[in-house]
């Protein structure tokens, strides 16, 4: 009787355990069929893994999105070589090259004139003795030139002609006549301005401009220069000297340029010249005619001037005598 009860209890326990096992199996089945959470996130798109393969180690996992973006900026595009960062090299001190030496002015001779003539505007020929230099300025027209050249040729006298560049451009044939007759050609500026109102660059333009024009017609004005209107000061004399020219003024101005309308005459011109007669006298005359009355008093008075000077025991020279060693 007692043994039968024990069997019934054992059977009941077994059935109860079977029932519990069945219930647990039903409840746990959906969870088992779901993929493990780590499987969906561990692989990259397009990758595959065999079933049952071990989960990847955390240390070999793909970089985060921020890390991937940062890495992409350091990677060269396909087909390009990696770009190496520039090496930091301390700058090497560079010694600047010395400034080029200033080229000498090709238009200026090495020794343009004797040093004692520097810083002067000569009014006489120093130490020349009983000689006179006849000089002729040309800046207006050439009305008196034929008669002047004819007289000088007939008397066997050579003169010095100060020419402006403008006059040369207007009378290239006249320059040839002067030069071919054995007279000295000199520089009287390009356009005949007052020099004390010019800066150094403008003085250079005036002097070099006339020089080049005169050279172009086959003559050479260097190194003799006369200031237009006789207007000069220490600064302008130094500027002209620096261009290779010695400044030459005059002892006496005949005033023949005034013409008869200005109260002058051929007799007045000659008398003024003889009144200033002295060793080394520099006589200033003009080629052009008076713009108001058309007279050429210097050309008219020239034959008598030469005769009277010779009668006083004087001879004639050009300004080249200044350049003699």
C-alpha positions in Angstrom: 0.0 0.0 0.0 2.8 2.3 1.0 4.8 1.3 -2.1 1.9 2.2 -4.4 1.7 5.8 -3.1 5.4 6.3 -3.7 5.1 5.3 -7.3 2.2 7.6 -7.8 4.2 10.5 -6.4 7.2 9.7 -8.5 5.1 9.6 -11.7 3.5 12.9 -10.7 6.9 14.6 -10.2 8.1 13.3 -13.6 5.1 14.6 -15.4 5.5 17.9 -13.7 9.1 18.2 -14.8 8.1 17.3 -18.3 5.5 20.0 -18.3 7.9 22.6 -17.0 10.5 21.5 -19.6 7.9 21.9 -22.4 6.9 25.4 -21.3 10.5 26.6 -21.0 11.2 25.3 -24.5 8.3 27.2 -26.0 9.2 30.4 -24.2 13.0 30.3 -25.1 12.5 29.5 -28.9 12.1 33.1 -30.4 15.1 34.4 -28.5 17.2 31.6 -29.9 16.1 32.3 -33.5 17.0 36.1 -33.3 20.6 36.9 -34.5 23.0 37.9 -31.8 23.2 41.7 -31.5 27.0 41.7 -32.1 26.6 39.9 -35.5 24.8 42.9 -37.2 27.3 45.5 -36.1 30.6 43.6 -36.3 30.8 43.2 -40.0 31.4 46.0 -42.6 29.0 46.3 -45.6 29.8 43.7 -48.2 31.7 41.5 -45.8 30.8 37.9 -44.9 31.6 35.6 -42.1 31.2 31.9 -41.8 28.7 30.6 -39.3 30.2 29.9 -36.0 33.3 32.1 -36.6 34.4 33.8 -33.5 33.4 37.4 -32.9 36.1 39.9 -33.9 38.4 41.2 -31.2 37.6 44.7 -30.0 41.1 45.9 -30.8 40.6 45.1 -34.6 37.2 46.8 -34.9 36.6 49.3 -37.7 37.3 53.0 -36.8 34.5 55.3 -35.9 33.0 57.7 -38.5 35.0 60.6 -37.0 38.3 58.6 -37.2 37.5 57.4 -40.7 37.0 61.0 -41.9 40.2 62.3 -40.3 42.2 59.4 -41.8 40.8 60.1 -45.3 42.3 63.6 -45.4 45.8 62.2 -45.0 45.4 59.6 -47.7 46.3 60.5 -51.4 43.7 59.9 -54.0 43.9 56.8 -56.2 46.9 56.8 -58.6 48.8 59.6 -56.7 51.9 59.2 -54.7 51.7 60.0 -51.0 52.6 63.6 -50.3 55.4 64.0 -47.8 55.1 66.8 -45.4 57.7 69.5 -46.1 60.8 69.4 -44.0 61.4 72.4 -41.8 64.8 73.8 -42.6 66.1 77.0 -41.0 66.6 79.7 -43.6 70.2 80.2 -44.8 71.3 83.9 -44.6 71.7 85.3 -48.1 74.2 88.1 -48.6 72.8 90.6 -51.1 75.0 91.1 -54.1 76.8 94.5 -54.2 75.1 97.2 -56.2 76.4 97.4 -59.7 79.0 100.1 -60.3 77.5 103.2 -61.9 78.3 103.2 -65.6 80.3 106.2 -66.7 78.4 108.5 -69.0 79.5 107.4 -72.5 79.1 111.0 -73.7 81.6 112.4 -71.2 85.3 112.0 -72.0 87.6 110.8 -69.3 89.3 114.2 -68.9 86.8 116.7 -70.3 88.7 119.9 -69.5 91.5 121.1 -67.2 90.6 120.9 -63.6 91.4 124.6 -62.9 88.4 125.5 -65.1 85.9 123.8 -62.9 83.4 125.9 -61.0 84.0 128.8 -63.3 82.0 130.7 -65.9 85.0 132.2 -67.8 84.9 135.8 -68.9 88.4 135.9 -70.3 91.0 133.4 -71.6 93.3 133.0 -68.7 97.0 133.4 -69.6 96.2 133.6 -73.4 98.2 136.7 -74.2 97.3 139.2 -76.9 94.6 137.2 -78.5 90.8 137.5 -78.9 88.1 134.8 -79.2 85.2 135.7 -81.5 82.1 133.7 -80.4 78.7 133.6 -82.1 75.5 132.4 -80.4 72.8 130.7 -82.6 69.4 130.3 -81.1 67.0 132.2 -83.3 67.4 132.3 -87.1 70.4 132.0 -89.4 70.0 135.3 -91.2 73.5 136.5 -90.5 75.4 133.2 -91.0 76.3 133.5 -94.7 77.9 137.0 -94.2 79.7 135.9 -91.0 81.2 132.8 -92.6 82.2 134.8 -95.7 83.9 137.4 -93.6 85.8 134.9 -91.4 86.9 133.0 -94.5 88.1 136.2 -96.2 90.0 137.4 -93.1 91.5 134.0 -92.2 89.9 134.0 -88.8 88.3 131.0 -87.0 85.5 131.5 -84.5 83.5 129.5 -81.9 79.8 128.9 -82.5 77.5 128.2 -79.6 74.5 126.3 -81.1 71.2 125.4 -79.5 69.7 122.0 -80.4 66.6 123.6 -81.8 68.7 125.8 -84.1 70.7 122.7 -85.3 67.5 120.8 -86.1 66.2 123.8 -88.1 69.6 124.4 -89.8 71.5 121.2 -90.3 73.2 122.5 -93.4 74.4 125.5 -91.5 76.1 123.3 -89.0 77.9 121.5 -91.8 79.1 124.9 -93.2 80.4 126.0 -89.8 82.2 122.8 -89.1 83.6 122.3 -92.6 85.0 125.8 -92.6 87.2 124.9 -89.6 85.3 126.7 -86.9 84.7 125.4 -83.4 81.2 124.2 -82.4 79.9 124.5 -78.8 76.8 123.7 -76.8 74.2 126.4 -76.0 71.5 124.0 -74.6 68.6 122.4 -76.4 65.8 125.0 -76.1 67.6 128.0 -74.6 65.8 128.2 -71.1 67.1 130.0 -68.0 69.1 127.4 -66.2 68.7 128.6 -62.6 65.1 127.5 -62.7 65.9 124.0 -63.8 66.6 121.0 -61.6 69.6 118.7 -62.2 67.6 116.3 -64.4 66.3 119.1 -66.6 69.8 120.6 -66.9 71.1 117.2 -68.1 68.3 116.9 -70.6 69.1 120.4 -72.0 72.8 119.7 -72.3 72.7 116.2 -73.5 69.8 116.9 -75.9 71.8 119.6 -77.7 74.9 117.4 -77.6 73.2 114.5 -79.3 71.6 116.7 -82.0 75.0 118.2 -82.8 76.7 114.8 -82.9 74.0 113.6 -85.3 75.0 116.1 -87.9 78.6 115.3 -87.7 80.0 117.9 -85.3 81.0 117.7 -81.6 80.2 120.4 -79.0 82.2 118.9 -76.1 83.4 120.3 -73.8 82.4 123.9 -74.3 79.1 125.3 -72.9 77.4 128.7 -72.7 74.5 129.4 -70.4 71.4 130.8 -72.2 71.0 134.5 -71.2 74.2 134.1 -69.2 72.0 132.9 -66.3 73.9 130.8 -63.9 74.9 130.2 -60.3 77.2 127.9 -58.4 74.8 124.9 -58.6 74.2 125.1 -62.3 77.9 125.6 -63.1 78.7 122.5 -61.1 75.9 120.5 -62.9 77.3 121.5 -66.2 80.8 120.6 -65.1 79.5 117.2 -64.0 78.3 116.6 -67.5 81.8 117.2 -68.9 81.5 120.8 -69.9 83.4 123.9 -69.0 81.2 127.1 -68.9 82.3 130.0 -71.0 80.7 133.4 -70.7 82.1 136.6 -72.4 84.1 139.7 -71.8 81.9 142.0 -73.9 78.5 141.6 -75.5 78.3 143.7 -78.6 74.5 144.2 -78.2 74.2 143.8 -82.0 71.1 141.7 -81.2 69.2 144.8 -80.2 69.1 146.0 -83.9 68.5 149.5 -85.1 65.1 149.4 -83.4 66.9 149.1 -80.1 69.3 152.0 -80.8 72.2 149.9 -81.9 74.3 150.2 -85.1 77.3 148.6 -86.7 79.5 151.4 -85.4 78.2 150.9 -81.9 78.9 147.2 -82.1 82.5 147.7 -83.2 83.1 150.5 -80.6 81.9 148.3 -77.8 84.2 145.4 -78.9 87.3 147.7 -79.0 86.4 149.3 -75.7 86.7 145.9 -74.0 89.8 144.9 -75.8 92.3 143.1 -73.5 94.4 139.9 -73.5 92.1 136.9 -73.7 89.0 138.9 -74.6 85.9 136.8 -75.4 83.5 138.7 -77.7 79.8 137.7 -77.8 77.9 138.2 -81.1 74.8 136.6 -82.6 74.0 134.9 -85.9 70.3 135.7 -86.1 68.5 138.9 -87.1 66.6 141.2 -84.8 62.9 139.9 -84.8 61.5 143.5 -85.1 63.7 145.2 -87.8 65.4 142.2 -89.4 68.9 143.7 -89.0 72.1 141.6 -88.6 74.4 144.2 -87.0 77.0 141.7 -85.8 77.5 140.3 -89.3 77.6 143.8 -90.7 80.2 145.1 -88.1 82.4 142.0 -88.2 84.9 143.0 -91.0 85.7 146.3 -89.3 86.0 144.6 -85.9 88.6 142.2 -87.2 90.6 144.9 -88.8 90.6 147.2 -85.8 91.6 144.4 -83.4 94.5 143.4 -85.6 95.5 147.0 -85.8 95.9 146.9 -82.0 98.4 144.1 -82.3 96.0 141.2 -81.4 95.4 137.9 -83.1 92.5 135.5 -83.0 91.9 132.1 -81.5 89.1 129.7 -80.9 88.0 128.6 -77.4 90.0 125.4 -77.9 92.9 127.3 -76.5 91.3 126.7 -73.1 91.8 123.0 -73.5 95.5 123.1 -74.2 97.6 121.2 -71.6 
